[in-house]
Amino acid sequence: MIECLRSDLYNRYVYAGDNNDNDDINYDPKLYERSHRKPPTHLMATELISRINKFATELRHLFQKRRSPSNLLRHQRHCLHSLHNNPKLMVC
């Protein structure tokens, strides 16, 4: 998730002057596909890179992944496990 934010900020920083105000009138989002181009890193301000990295670090400390206990009963977990291991069935 933070990678999407990082790439958006980098693209906006590098390519901010590419759009005219008149282009917004003719913009139709159905006609465009999201860009996957990566701007050159040597054009990035070191201040921007350091702030994004610090933000990402602080965000990781706030939202740590935790494993929650299963809400299935023991026999339900056993049935699901046996279905999952059965080669004749496909469980997604």
DASULLIN-V293434 format. One record per residue. N is the residue number from 1. RES is the residue in one letter. PSI is psi in degrees with one decimal (none if undefined). Layout:
n=N res=RES psi=PSI
n=N res=RES psi=PSI
This chain:
n=1 res=M psi=-42.1
n=2 res=I psi=-25.8
n=3 res=E psi=-35.4
n=4 res=C psi=-45.1
n=5 res=L psi=-44.0
n=6 res=R psi=-46.8
n=7 res=S psi=-37.7
n=8 res=D psi=-44.7
n=9 res=L psi=-41.3
n=10 res=Y psi=-44.9
n=11 res=N psi=-42.2
n=12 res=R psi=-35.8
n=13 res=Y psi=-45.3
n=14 res=V psi=-42.7
n=15 res=Y psi=25.7
n=16 res=A psi=-30.8
n=17 res=G psi=5.0
n=18 res=D psi=-25.8
n=19 res=N psi=141.2
n=20 res=N psi=157.7
n=21 res=D psi=-28.0
n=22 res=N psi=-24.1
n=23 res=D psi=-25.1
n=24 res=D psi=-29.3
n=25 res=I psi=-40.3
n=26 res=N psi=3.6
n=27 res=Y psi=125.5
n=28 res=D psi=109.9
n=29 res=P psi=-20.8
n=30 res=K psi=-19.5
n=31 res=L psi=-5.7
n=32 res=Y psi=149.9
n=33 res=E psi=147.4
n=34 res=R psi=135.4
n=35 res=S psi=138.9
n=36 res=H psi=12.5
n=37 res=R psi=145.3
n=38 res=K psi=125.8
n=39 res=P psi=153.0
n=40 res=P psi=134.2
n=41 res=T psi=-23.3
n=42 res=H psi=-11.3
n=43 res=L psi=-8.2
n=44 res=M psi=143.1
n=45 res=A psi=137.2
n=46 res=T psi=-30.0
n=47 res=E psi=-42.9
n=48 res=L psi=-45.6
n=49 res=I psi=-45.0
n=50 res=S psi=-37.3
n=51 res=R psi=-40.4
n=52 res=I psi=-42.0
n=53 res=N psi=-41.0
n=54 res=K psi=-41.7
n=55 res=F psi=-43.4
n=56 res=A psi=-39.9
n=57 res=T psi=-46.3
n=58 res=E psi=-37.0
n=59 res=L psi=-39.6
n=60 res=R psi=-35.6
n=61 res=H psi=-32.9
n=62 res=L psi=-36.5
n=63 res=F psi=83.4
n=64 res=Q psi=137.5
n=65 res=K psi=135.4
n=66 res=R psi=146.7
n=67 res=R psi=122.0
n=68 res=S psi=154.2
n=69 res=P psi=150.8
n=70 res=S psi=144.8
n=71 res=N psi=7.5
n=72 res=L psi=150.5
n=73 res=L psi=167.5
n=74 res=R psi=-46.5
n=75 res=H psi=-29.5
n=76 res=Q psi=-41.1
n=77 res=R psi=-39.9
n=78 res=H psi=-44.7
n=79 res=C psi=-44.1
n=80 res=L psi=-40.5
n=81 res=H psi=-42.7
n=82 res=S psi=-36.3
n=83 res=L psi=-39.7
n=84 res=H psi=-34.9
n=85 res=N psi=-4.5
n=86 res=N psi=121.2
n=87 res=P psi=-16.8
n=88 res=K psi=-12.4
n=89 res=L psi=152.5
n=90 res=M psi=117.4
n=91 res=V psi=126.0
n=92 res=C psi=none
